[in-house]
């Protein structure tokens, strides 16, 4: 994928270029979120997107989104143009508080990407 010189958004050069996405998962307790990961992978596959990174966060349910290093690392992938989107299995993966989810979504969009919830 190359960058368009007039814009900071990734530019797809051909049909072979695919959107790179980060899957962000919240680990609750000692259980690995296998089902959620497979769901996000299937979603990406359905849209012909490549998963460039899978992040599993142990602190997702204990701190606000802006204080989670693993979530901020996923956002940094979008900022650096290595990924164009962050996939999450549900809004509550980011935050059960709607305002916090919306704020993080705006940060992703401001970075030039989008936040996609795979389950409604």
C-alpha positions as CSV (number, residue, x, y, z in Angstrom):
1,X,0.0,0.0,0.0
2,X,1.4,3.4,-0.8
3,X,0.4,6.8,0.5
4,X,-1.3,9.4,-1.7
5,X,0.9,12.5,-1.5
6,X,-2.1,14.8,-1.3
7,X,-3.7,13.0,1.6
8,X,-2.6,11.2,4.7
9,X,-5.0,8.3,4.0
10,X,-3.7,5.0,2.5
11,X,-4.3,4.7,-1.2
12,X,-5.0,1.3,-2.7
13,X,-3.0,0.9,-5.9
14,X,-4.7,-2.1,-7.4
15,X,-7.1,-4.9,-6.7
16,X,-4.3,-6.9,-5.0
17,X,-3.8,-4.3,-2.3
18,X,-6.0,-5.0,0.7
19,X,-7.0,-3.0,3.7
20,X,-4.9,-3.9,6.8
21,X,-6.8,-4.1,10.0
22,X,-6.0,-4.6,13.7
23,X,-8.2,-6.9,15.8
24,X,-8.6,-5.7,19.3
25,X,-9.9,-8.1,21.9
26,X,-10.5,-7.9,25.7
27,X,-9.4,-10.8,27.8
28,X,-11.7,-11.4,30.8
29,X,-10.3,-13.5,33.5
30,X,-8.0,-16.3,32.4
31,X,-9.9,-17.2,29.3
32,X,-8.5,-16.3,25.9
33,X,-11.3,-14.7,23.7
34,X,-11.1,-17.4,21.0
35,X,-14.7,-17.1,19.8
36,X,-14.4,-13.3,19.5
37,X,-11.1,-13.6,17.6
38,X,-12.5,-16.1,15.1
39,X,-15.6,-13.9,14.6
40,X,-13.4,-10.8,13.9
41,X,-11.2,-12.9,11.5
42,X,-14.2,-14.1,9.7
43,X,-15.5,-10.6,9.4
44,X,-12.2,-9.4,7.9
45,X,-12.1,-12.3,5.5
46,X,-15.7,-11.5,4.3
47,X,-14.5,-8.1,3.2
48,X,-11.2,-9.3,1.9
49,X,-9.2,-7.4,4.5
50,X,-5.9,-8.6,5.9
51,X,-5.4,-8.8,9.7
52,X,-2.0,-7.2,10.4
53,X,-2.1,-7.4,14.2
54,X,-4.2,-9.1,16.9
55,X,-4.2,-7.4,20.3
56,X,-5.4,-9.1,23.4
57,X,-5.8,-6.7,26.3
58,X,-5.8,-7.9,29.9
59,X,-6.7,-4.5,31.3
60,X,-9.7,-3.7,29.1
61,X,-12.3,-4.1,31.8
62,X,-10.4,-2.2,34.5
63,X,-9.3,1.1,32.8
64,X,-10.7,3.8,30.5
65,X,-9.8,3.5,26.8
66,X,-7.3,6.4,26.9
67,X,-5.4,4.6,29.7
68,X,-4.9,1.3,28.0
69,X,-1.5,0.9,26.4
70,X,-2.7,-2.1,24.2
71,X,-5.6,-0.1,22.8
72,X,-3.4,2.9,22.2
73,X,-1.0,0.6,20.4
74,X,-3.8,-0.4,18.1
75,X,-4.7,3.2,17.5
76,X,-1.0,4.0,16.8
77,X,-1.1,1.4,13.9
78,X,-3.8,3.5,12.3
79,X,-2.0,6.8,13.0
80,X,1.2,5.3,11.4
81,X,-0.9,4.1,8.4
82,X,0.1,0.5,9.0
83,X,-3.6,-0.3,9.4
84,X,-6.8,1.4,8.2
85,X,-9.2,0.0,10.8
86,X,-9.6,-1.5,14.2
87,X,-12.1,-4.4,14.5
88,X,-13.8,-5.2,17.8
89,X,-16.4,-7.8,18.5
90,X,-18.6,-5.4,20.4
91,X,-18.8,-1.8,21.5
92,X,-18.2,-2.9,25.1
93,X,-14.8,-4.1,24.1
94,X,-13.8,-0.5,23.9
95,X,-16.1,0.7,26.8
96,X,-19.6,0.0,28.2
97,X,-19.9,3.8,28.4
98,X,-21.3,5.1,25.1
99,X,-19.4,8.4,25.4
100,X,-16.1,6.7,25.8
101,X,-16.7,4.4,22.8
102,X,-17.8,7.4,20.7
103,X,-14.7,9.4,21.7
104,X,-12.3,6.5,20.8
105,X,-14.1,6.1,17.5
106,X,-13.5,9.8,16.8
107,X,-9.8,9.4,17.6
108,X,-9.6,6.5,15.1
109,X,-11.4,8.5,12.4
110,X,-9.2,11.5,13.1
111,X,-6.2,9.2,12.6
112,X,-7.5,8.4,9.1
113,X,-9.1,5.0,9.9
114,X,-12.3,3.6,11.2
115,X,-13.5,1.5,14.1
116,X,-15.7,-1.5,13.1
117,X,-17.9,-3.5,15.5
118,X,-18.3,-7.0,14.1
119,X,-21.4,-8.0,16.1
120,X,-24.5,-5.8,16.5
